């Protein structure tokens, strides 16, 4: 029986002489895709969902007090205790509070009548919706603490009120109170609020005439889309554990979440099909090259058998060559995959998970070995079963 050291030497010598570059390349592409998808795929998915969330608010949950729908029910609002509790939840990124409704009032600006919608919001409102300013600054915790008479305007409202900018420092009169414009809102979600006015929530509670100036609307922005529906189910118990408020309504982008999940699942399927196709092509390549090698070396096999080699030795030799091809492809795939992961992490400013890469290396080699075994086993069996006399007469 052929010793393992001799078998290894024969296999390596054969690979050096006849490298199957096409097979190795095919397997390396599959392994690289497998490694990249498994290591950075989840981070990329979270980033995609996060970007989609800014457009479709798929990670935002809105909880609104609805006590006004029930007769003889006093006004309810979210307490500081409830807000602090939500901010401590690990799945929650930001928690903001605002008025449930806009306060509406008309204004006469020269010969124009302008309708103004004002809402009291806290400083975290801007973070929940990822809003910014094109001019000036956002409302701050200091503004809320001092009950400052300041406001942020949507760009359309600012143009209707004052014409051309700059707008920061202008004065707006709301219910006989003068408010200083400190910023002009910007951001994707600001497009639907371009004709609106925002003031500190505490100022709204003191000075607006509406009965709904309490912090009776809470906005939760989560890190991950997957956490939205589980948290929605827990919200009633969480709220009731902090305050006795049975009258509230929970809203979230259920349909949008379903659509985003469908898109992500389709991407996963396409990536999986690409990996399977590449590895399948590598398997077929090994199978084809192994059969071709058996045919080309039929007389050599006959001579080996005639000189005393066992069938098992022949099988091990050809299977070893197939595995060697596959492992070479696996190693090349690991190199390509790690290079691609580093490039992606640098381009997207993502941390490199070296531990995850190290843990995936043995798995990649196992996958490559399975591909080699799947493609090389049957040709190796055929080589081992070859008849000595027929093999020696083969031309």
Secondary structure, DSSP 8 states (H G I E B T S, - for coil): ---HHHHHHHHHHHHHHS--HHHHHHHHHHHHHHHHHHHHHHHHHHHHHHHHHHHH-TTEEEEEE-GGGSTT-------HHHHHHHHT-TTEEEEEEE-SS-EEEEEEETTEEEEEEEEEE-TTHHHHTT-EEEEE----HHHHHHT--EEEE-HHHHHHHHSSS--TT-EEEETTEEEEEEEEEESGGGGGGTTEEEEEHHHHHHH---TT-SS-EEEEEES-THHHHHHHHHHHHHHHTTS----EEEEE-HHHHHHHHHHHHHHHHHHHHHHHHHHHHHHHHHHHHHHHHHHHTHHHHHHHHHTT--HHHHHHHHHHHHHHHHHHHHHHHHHHHHHHHHHHHHHTT----HHHHHHHHHHHHHHHHHHHHHHHHHHHHHHHT--HHHHHH--
